[in-house]
């Protein structure tokens, strides 16, 4: 069974629609979580307004810089950097450790949701498409995008995987698990790095810039989580021995 998608759109490009929907859903949820967890509405609103500007700026900037000024487009890693930079900007202004911690965690939680929805836009537009593939659910494009042949639906795979990561992150947040943001970001980076192997653009590369960045984030996440767990258990043992 194959999936056929026509990329001739007479009304509104699905890529733009999904990008808008992903930002709206992610920022609305981020604002809700911030306010619900005690962040002042004005501060939560400031982040909501600042995040999209920084995300789009760095998403375009990374693509342009990585291509040597020959390509335009949105880089997910650049968008992620922009989102976090909006939280860092707030931290420098407010200098409130508790607020910074909460907003950082909530920012991380919504990132896989934003990415998950945005990849549906890539799927319908035919960009960021997968490697040649003739198995079940292979995708064939017609219209503006016709040169791909039968390919792997990597965009749909990313949508599903990142939505699962988002759902797990929300569940961990509700259960007040430790290091929820670290585990979520590490899982996102690992998934992004592995799924990049299924992109057509990766076929002539050993490793991409995105994968290098993902590896760095995964290593930092694992080291931080391990150190945090060790510190937590050590503190618990000291407290128990003093009781």
Short mmCIF file of the C-alpha atoms (twelve columns), coordinates in Angstrom:
data_MODEL
# 
_entry.id   MODEL 
# 
loop_
_atom_site.group_PDB 
_atom_site.id 
_atom_site.type_symbol 
_atom_site.label_atom_id 
_atom_site.label_alt_id 
_atom_site.label_comp_id 
_atom_site.label_asym_id 
_atom_site.label_seq_id 
_atom_site.Cartn_x 
_atom_site.Cartn_y 
_atom_site.Cartn_z 
_atom_site.pdbx_PDB_model_num 
ATOM 1   C CA . UNK A 1   0.000  0.000  0.000  1 
ATOM 2   C CA . UNK A 2   1.402  3.373  -1.032 1 
ATOM 3   C CA . UNK A 3   0.416  6.923  -0.134 1 
ATOM 4   C CA . UNK A 4   -0.103 9.441  -2.928 1 
ATOM 5   C CA . UNK A 5   0.166  13.169 -2.240 1 
ATOM 6   C CA . UNK A 6   -0.397 15.959 -4.747 1 
ATOM 7   C CA . UNK A 7   1.744  19.014 -4.040 1 
ATOM 8   C CA . UNK A 8   -0.279 21.380 -6.250 1 
ATOM 9   C CA . UNK A 9   -2.232 23.508 -3.791 1 
ATOM 10  C CA . UNK A 10  -4.703 26.102 -4.998 1 
ATOM 11  C CA . UNK A 11  -5.609 27.696 -1.670 1 
ATOM 12  C CA . UNK A 12  -3.286 27.646 1.354  1 
ATOM 13  C CA . UNK A 13  0.060  25.802 1.518  1 
ATOM 14  C CA . UNK A 14  -0.159 23.036 4.155  1 
ATOM 15  C CA . UNK A 15  3.436  23.651 5.202  1 
ATOM 16  C CA . UNK A 16  2.672  27.206 6.298  1 
ATOM 17  C CA . UNK A 17  -0.582 26.074 7.919  1 
ATOM 18  C CA . UNK A 18  1.114  23.363 9.984  1 
ATOM 19  C CA . UNK A 19  3.950  25.674 11.034 1 
ATOM 20  C CA . UNK A 20  1.390  28.194 12.276 1 
ATOM 21  C CA . UNK A 21  -0.651 25.503 14.043 1 
ATOM 22  C CA . UNK A 22  2.431  23.972 15.665 1 
ATOM 23  C CA . UNK A 23  3.574  27.339 17.016 1 
ATOM 24  C CA . UNK A 24  0.071  28.233 18.213 1 
ATOM 25  C CA . UNK A 25  -0.420 24.879 19.987 1 
ATOM 26  C CA . UNK A 26  3.060  24.855 21.550 1 
ATOM 27  C CA . UNK A 27  3.058  28.459 22.720 1 
ATOM 28  C CA . UNK A 28  -0.498 28.221 24.091 1 
ATOM 29  C CA . UNK A 29  0.426  25.105 26.071 1 
ATOM 30  C CA . UNK A 30  3.670  26.706 27.246 1 
ATOM 31  C CA . UNK A 31  1.764  29.766 28.503 1 
ATOM 32  C CA . UNK A 32  -0.806 27.549 30.248 1 
ATOM 33  C CA . UNK A 33  1.846  25.430 31.977 1 
ATOM 34  C CA . UNK A 34  3.832  28.483 33.070 1 
ATOM 35  C CA . UNK A 35  0.807  30.189 34.628 1 
ATOM 36  C CA . UNK A 36  -0.486 26.951 36.173 1 
ATOM 37  C CA . UNK A 37  2.889  26.345 37.806 1 
ATOM 38  C CA . UNK A 38  3.073  29.778 39.392 1 
ATOM 39  C CA . UNK A 39  4.766  32.000 36.826 1 
ATOM 40  C CA . UNK A 40  3.293  35.484 36.675 1 
ATOM 41  C CA . UNK A 41  0.957  35.887 33.648 1 
ATOM 42  C CA . UNK A 42  2.922  38.926 32.474 1 
ATOM 43  C CA . UNK A 43  6.177  36.939 32.468 1 
ATOM 44  C CA . UNK A 44  4.514  33.962 30.790 1 
ATOM 45  C CA . UNK A 45  3.114  36.301 28.150 1 
ATOM 46  C CA . UNK A 46  6.526  37.867 27.590 1 
ATOM 47  C CA . UNK A 47  8.034  34.463 26.801 1 
ATOM 48  C CA . UNK A 48  5.088  33.588 24.545 1 
ATOM 49  C CA . UNK A 49  5.653  36.751 22.509 1 
ATOM 50  C CA . UNK A 50  9.444  36.499 22.392 1 
ATOM 51  C CA . UNK A 51  9.771  32.773 21.605 1 
ATOM 52  C CA . UNK A 52  8.415  32.727 18.025 1 
ATOM 53  C CA . UNK A 53  10.562 35.670 16.926 1 
ATOM 54  C CA . UNK A 54  13.756 34.117 18.275 1 
ATOM 55  C CA . UNK A 55  12.852 30.640 17.049 1 
ATOM 56  C CA . UNK A 56  12.195 31.689 13.458 1 
ATOM 57  C CA . UNK A 57  15.249 33.945 13.374 1 
ATOM 58  C CA . UNK A 58  17.690 31.244 14.497 1 
ATOM 59  C CA . UNK A 59  15.893 28.543 12.478 1 
ATOM 60  C CA . UNK A 60  16.529 30.541 9.289  1 
ATOM 61  C CA . UNK A 61  19.995 31.633 10.413 1 
ATOM 62  C CA . UNK A 62  21.304 28.102 11.040 1 
ATOM 63  C CA . UNK A 63  20.056 26.850 7.666  1 
ATOM 64  C CA . UNK A 64  21.606 29.821 5.881  1 
ATOM 65  C CA . UNK A 65  24.927 29.557 7.739  1 
ATOM 66  C CA . UNK A 66  25.213 25.760 7.425  1 
ATOM 67  C CA . UNK A 67  24.664 25.951 3.657  1 
ATOM 68  C CA . UNK A 68  27.232 28.699 3.206  1 
ATOM 69  C CA . UNK A 69  24.556 31.194 2.276  1 
ATOM 70  C CA . UNK A 70  23.067 29.105 -0.542 1 
ATOM 71  C CA . UNK A 71  19.854 27.824 1.062  1 
ATOM 72  C CA . UNK A 72  16.886 29.202 2.950  1 
ATOM 73  C CA . UNK A 73  14.596 27.229 5.230  1 
ATOM 74  C CA . UNK A 74  13.752 26.351 8.792  1 
ATOM 75  C CA . UNK A 75  16.211 24.360 10.901 1 
ATOM 76  C CA . UNK A 76  14.674 22.537 13.871 1 
ATOM 77  C CA . UNK A 77  17.915 22.840 15.859 1 
ATOM 78  C CA . UNK A 78  18.031 26.578 15.192 1 
ATOM 79  C CA . UNK A 79  14.409 26.889 16.318 1 
ATOM 80  C CA . UNK A 80  15.195 24.960 19.485 1 
ATOM 81  C CA . UNK A 81  18.105 27.309 20.240 1 
ATOM 82  C CA . UNK A 82  15.823 30.312 19.738 1 
ATOM 83  C CA . UNK A 83  13.204 28.934 22.122 1 
ATOM 84  C CA . UNK A 84  15.769 28.420 24.859 1 
ATOM 85  C CA . UNK A 85  17.328 31.803 24.219 1 
ATOM 86  C CA . UNK A 86  13.979 33.443 24.964 1 
ATOM 87  C CA . UNK A 87  13.999 31.726 28.377 1 
ATOM 88  C CA . UNK A 88  17.617 32.778 28.950 1 
ATOM 89  C CA . UNK A 89  16.677 36.359 28.081 1 
ATOM 90  C CA . UNK A 90  13.943 36.255 30.696 1 
ATOM 91  C CA . UNK A 91  16.371 34.784 33.240 1 
ATOM 92  C CA . UNK A 92  18.823 37.633 32.688 1 
ATOM 93  C CA . UNK A 93  16.037 40.172 33.196 1 
ATOM 94  C CA . UNK A 94  14.237 38.564 36.142 1 
ATOM 95  C CA . UNK A 95  17.114 36.795 37.926 1 
ATOM 96  C CA . UNK A 96  14.578 34.478 39.562 1 
ATOM 97  C CA . UNK A 97  15.943 30.951 39.771 1 
ATOM 98  C CA . UNK A 98  12.584 29.287 40.432 1 
ATOM 99  C CA . UNK A 99  10.861 31.027 37.507 1 
ATOM 100 C CA . UNK A 100 13.759 30.212 35.207 1 
ATOM 101 C CA . UNK A 101 13.657 26.530 36.182 1 
ATOM 102 C CA . UNK A 102 9.915  26.281 35.562 1 
ATOM 103 C CA . UNK A 103 9.974  28.111 32.232 1 
ATOM 104 C CA . UNK A 104 12.962 26.073 31.035 1 
ATOM 105 C CA . UNK A 105 11.190 22.815 31.858 1 
ATOM 106 C CA . UNK A 106 7.915  23.891 30.234 1 
ATOM 107 C CA . UNK A 107 9.772  25.068 27.138 1 
ATOM 108 C CA . UNK A 108 11.378 21.640 26.812 1 
ATOM 109 C CA . UNK A 109 8.071  19.826 27.274 1 
ATOM 110 C CA . UNK A 110 6.331  21.652 24.410 1 
ATOM 111 C CA . UNK A 111 9.212  21.380 21.920 1 
ATOM 112 C CA . UNK A 112 8.384  17.816 20.743 1 
ATOM 113 C CA . UNK A 113 4.729  18.830 20.283 1 
ATOM 114 C CA . UNK A 114 5.727  21.774 18.078 1 
ATOM 115 C CA . UNK A 115 8.079  19.601 16.045 1 
ATOM 116 C CA . UNK A 116 5.534  16.791 15.740 1 
ATOM 117 C CA . UNK A 117 2.839  19.023 14.228 1 
ATOM 118 C CA . UNK A 118 5.262  20.947 12.002 1 
ATOM 119 C CA . UNK A 119 6.483  17.735 10.345 1 
ATOM 120 C CA . UNK A 120 2.983  17.156 8.985  1 
ATOM 121 C CA . UNK A 121 3.581  20.306 6.944  1 
ATOM 122 C CA . UNK A 122 6.788  18.804 5.567  1 
ATOM 123 C CA . UNK A 123 4.925  15.586 4.776  1 
ATOM 124 C CA . UNK A 124 2.203  17.292 2.721  1 
ATOM 125 C CA . UNK A 125 4.636  19.704 1.057  1 
ATOM 126 C CA . UNK A 126 7.154  16.987 0.123  1 
ATOM 127 C CA . UNK A 127 10.161 18.669 1.744  1 
ATOM 128 C CA . UNK A 128 12.628 16.919 4.078  1 
ATOM 129 C CA . UNK A 129 11.516 13.686 2.435  1 
ATOM 130 C CA . UNK A 130 12.851 10.207 3.028  1 
ATOM 131 C CA . UNK A 131 15.147 7.748  1.318  1 
ATOM 132 C CA . UNK A 132 13.976 5.547  -1.601 1 
ATOM 133 C CA . UNK A 133 11.656 2.893  -0.232 1 
ATOM 134 C CA . UNK A 134 9.167  0.454  -1.772 1 
ATOM 135 C CA . UNK A 135 7.671  -1.162 1.310  1 
ATOM 136 C CA . UNK A 136 4.317  -0.601 3.052  1 
ATOM 137 C CA . UNK A 137 3.149  3.029  3.291  1 
ATOM 138 C CA . UNK A 138 5.743  4.323  0.858  1 
ATOM 139 C CA . UNK A 139 4.961  7.840  -0.369 1 
ATOM 140 C CA . UNK A 140 4.660  9.045  -3.964 1 
ATOM 141 C CA . UNK A 141 4.399  12.748 -4.747 1 
ATOM 142 C CA . UNK A 142 2.924  14.418 -7.799 1 
ATOM 143 C CA . UNK A 143 2.583  18.052 -8.839 1 
ATOM 144 C CA . UNK A 144 5.342  20.469 -7.883 1 
ATOM 145 C CA . UNK A 145 7.338  17.681 -6.219 1 
ATOM 146 C CA . UNK A 146 7.757  14.746 -8.599 1 
ATOM 147 C CA . UNK A 147 11.432 13.810 -8.546 1 
ATOM 148 C CA . UNK A 148 11.345 11.716 -5.376 1 
ATOM 149 C CA . UNK A 149 9.907  8.449  -6.670 1 
ATOM 150 C CA . UNK A 150 8.638  6.072  -3.979 1 
ATOM 151 C CA . UNK A 151 10.125 7.089  -0.633 1 
ATOM 152 C CA . UNK A 152 10.027 6.365  3.090  1 
ATOM 153 C CA . UNK A 153 7.490  8.493  5.048  1 
ATOM 154 C CA . UNK A 154 10.125 9.844  7.436  1 
ATOM 155 C CA . UNK A 155 8.077  12.977 8.194  1 
ATOM 156 C CA . UNK A 156 5.175  10.847 9.447  1 
ATOM 157 C CA . UNK A 157 7.602  8.753  11.506 1 
ATOM 158 C CA . UNK A 158 8.913  11.955 13.108 1 
ATOM 159 C CA . UNK A 159 5.373  13.140 13.832 1 
ATOM 160 C CA . UNK A 160 4.498  9.911  15.638 1 
ATOM 161 C CA . UNK A 161 7.795  9.536  17.529 1 
ATOM 162 C CA . UNK A 162 7.899  13.119 18.763 1 
ATOM 163 C CA . UNK A 163 4.254  13.115 19.798 1 
ATOM 164 C CA . UNK A 164 4.963  10.017 21.906 1 
ATOM 165 C CA . UNK A 165 7.935  11.809 23.500 1 
ATOM 166 C CA . UNK A 166 5.677  14.787 24.221 1 
ATOM 167 C CA . UNK A 167 2.998  12.571 25.808 1 
ATOM 168 C CA . UNK A 168 5.567  10.817 27.999 1 
ATOM 169 C CA . UNK A 169 7.027  14.172 29.018 1 
ATOM 170 C CA . UNK A 170 3.595  15.476 30.051 1 
ATOM 171 C CA . UNK A 171 2.978  12.305 32.059 1 
ATOM 172 C CA . UNK A 172 6.339  12.672 33.829 1 
ATOM 173 C CA . UNK A 173 5.588  16.324 34.558 1 
ATOM 174 C CA . UNK A 174 2.215  15.445 36.098 1 
ATOM 175 C CA . UNK A 175 3.881  12.812 38.261 1 
ATOM 176 C CA . UNK A 176 6.545  15.369 39.259 1 
ATOM 177 C CA . UNK A 177 9.407  13.158 38.126 1 
ATOM 178 C CA . UNK A 178 12.945 14.459 38.507 1 
ATOM 179 C CA . UNK A 179 14.841 15.724 35.456 1 
ATOM 180 C CA . UNK A 180 11.779 15.583 33.184 1 
ATOM 181 C CA . UNK A 181 13.183 18.273 30.907 1 
ATOM 182 C CA . UNK A 182 16.579 16.554 30.669 1 
ATOM 183 C CA . UNK A 183 15.071 13.188 29.720 1 
ATOM 184 C CA . UNK A 184 12.698 14.821 27.228 1 
ATOM 185 C CA . UNK A 185 15.424 16.828 25.506 1 
ATOM 186 C CA . UNK A 186 17.765 13.830 25.430 1 
ATOM 187 C CA . UNK A 187 15.045 11.624 23.913 1 
ATOM 188 C CA . UNK A 188 14.237 14.292 21.304 1 
ATOM 189 C CA . UNK A 189 17.886 14.641 20.318 1 
ATOM 190 C CA . UNK A 190 18.404 10.879 20.072 1 
ATOM 191 C CA . UNK A 191 15.250 10.462 17.970 1 
ATOM 192 C CA . UNK A 192 16.155 13.375 15.710 1 
ATOM 193 C CA . UNK A 193 19.672 12.056 15.150 1 
ATOM 194 C CA . UNK A 194 18.527 8.523  14.337 1 
ATOM 195 C CA . UNK A 195 15.650 9.552  12.059 1 
ATOM 196 C CA . UNK A 196 18.027 11.747 10.066 1 
ATOM 197 C CA . UNK A 197 19.477 8.538  8.610  1 
ATOM 198 C CA . UNK A 198 16.135 7.999  6.846  1 
ATOM 199 C CA . UNK A 199 16.237 11.361 5.042  1 
ATOM 200 C CA . UNK A 200 17.143 11.549 1.377  1 
ATOM 201 C CA . UNK A 201 19.445 14.487 2.128  1 
ATOM 202 C CA . UNK A 202 21.577 12.208 4.337  1 
ATOM 203 C CA . UNK A 203 22.368 9.660  1.622  1 
ATOM 204 C CA . UNK A 204 25.607 11.359 0.549  1 
ATOM 205 C CA . UNK A 205 26.809 12.102 4.081  1 
ATOM 206 C CA . UNK A 206 28.434 10.099 6.844  1 
ATOM 207 C CA . UNK A 207 27.048 12.415 9.509  1 
ATOM 208 C CA . UNK A 208 25.089 15.666 9.256  1 
ATOM 209 C CA . UNK A 209 25.429 18.880 11.230 1 
ATOM 210 C CA . UNK A 210 22.094 18.149 12.897 1 
ATOM 211 C CA . UNK A 211 23.368 14.747 14.017 1 
ATOM 212 C CA . UNK A 212 26.555 16.250 15.440 1 
ATOM 213 C CA . UNK A 213 24.501 18.721 17.456 1 
ATOM 214 C CA . UNK A 214 22.169 15.920 18.566 1 
ATOM 215 C CA . UNK A 215 25.088 13.772 19.748 1 
ATOM 216 C CA . UNK A 216 26.427 16.680 21.804 1 
ATOM 217 C CA . UNK A 217 23.015 17.235 23.431 1 
ATOM 218 C CA . UNK A 218 22.574 13.505 24.150 1 
ATOM 219 C CA . UNK A 219 26.000 13.237 25.807 1 
ATOM 220 C CA . UNK A 220 25.365 16.327 27.935 1 
ATOM 221 C CA . UNK A 221 21.912 15.014 28.880 1 
ATOM 222 C CA . UNK A 222 23.189 11.590 29.917 1 
ATOM 223 C CA . UNK A 223 26.063 13.036 31.959 1 
ATOM 224 C CA . UNK A 224 23.803 15.581 33.664 1 
ATOM 225 C CA . UNK A 225 21.085 13.018 34.462 1 
ATOM 226 C CA . UNK A 226 23.620 10.554 35.878 1 
ATOM 227 C CA . UNK A 227 25.254 13.238 38.042 1 
ATOM 228 C CA . UNK A 228 21.858 14.479 39.231 1 
ATOM 229 C CA . UNK A 229 20.682 10.979 40.185 1 
ATOM 230 C CA . UNK A 230 23.947 10.301 42.015 1 
ATOM 231 C CA . UNK A 231 23.619 13.548 43.934 1 
ATOM 232 C CA . UNK A 232 19.985 12.811 44.807 1 
ATOM 233 C CA . UNK A 233 20.734 9.324  46.153 1 
ATOM 234 C CA . UNK A 234 23.737 10.603 48.097 1 
ATOM 235 C CA . UNK A 235 21.617 13.307 49.710 1 
ATOM 236 C CA . UNK A 236 18.935 10.766 50.546 1 
ATOM 237 C CA . UNK A 237 21.501 8.458  52.189 1 
ATOM 238 C CA . UNK A 238 22.951 11.321 54.244 1 
ATOM 239 C CA . UNK A 239 19.491 12.401 55.356 1 
ATOM 240 C CA . UNK A 240 18.561 8.835  56.317 1 
ATOM 241 C CA . UNK A 241 21.769 8.344  58.307 1 
ATOM 242 C CA . UNK A 242 21.195 11.569 60.216 1 
ATOM 243 C CA . UNK A 243 17.586 10.703 61.050 1 
# 
